[in-house]
């Protein structure tokens, strides 16, 4: 048998092992990008620094013997701990999730405290950077319930809050927005119960099979400055538009599709305005097109991630024509992933040129 036939036979055998997978779909089969040690046991948010490196947040929820850290990944894929996150004085933990560099060159981090204390302890932390090195950190906003994604647009930053836990409306969530000038004036403490004026959008998670009330999760700005938000509980995606003065003009449902039952982290390709969204329930990555349609880039069954397959994907990140994907690998009810395992991985999908 010649080499080409051998390659096609091997590909066909791989495809048989993956339910619902076609030969054409194998083009975007994830590969193993990084296998991480135990002290980096849960990768999450990613951001690009001014030097072109990738910063990775590791809250390390799955093995809390280890502190939460930020990791620098160089273009050659070597990595090292860049910064150890400051702990909350009440919980003695830090939970870095979404991260993004601001226009001031500093890194802004959503510090999720909800897993340890639900009483408005989550924060937005600024990691101060000088000459590419993380020097120290300040709390610039506190009073979130579950701070999750961080996205900058111009001189304003948006942070998703996945739970409001309102007594009469347990399925509410939203997005807060702050200006750089505000953050530079001193720490902001949010008013509780979704009453703070920084709240620019609010969402209602609809009943779903997982009975999951989690709401606002992933955030992404398109090239026109529109803001998109995915809901973790029901997979709905909303589009928020702004007027010429930066005020919210509309907040409307953009996409609801049974193929996307769970919307985790998102990123947008500004060249095409395609939005890549992680589907934690289905071990999938989907593409949301500018016209509001959805296609599935890849989906696989339960996996330990050792071979690069998705293992509860939580965050997609564009690095050139590569889509890097953090695998949360947690233990959530109603999802394909069956609990955390010894493999802690990032996957990569090579996108079409």
Secondary structure by P-SEA (a helix, b strand, c coil): ccaaaaaaaaaaaaaaacccccccccccccccccccccccccccbbbbccccbbbbbbccccccccccbbbbbcccccccccbbbbbbccccbbbbcbbbbccccbbbbbcccccccccccbbbbbbcccccccccccccccccccccbbbbcccbbbbbbccccccccccccbbbbbcaaaaaacbbbbbcccccccccbbbbbccccccccccccbbbbcccbbbbbbbcccbbbbbbbbcccccccccccccccccccccccccccccccbbbbbcccccbbbbbccccbbbbccccccccccccccccccbbbbcccbbbbbbcccccccccccccccccbbbbbbccc
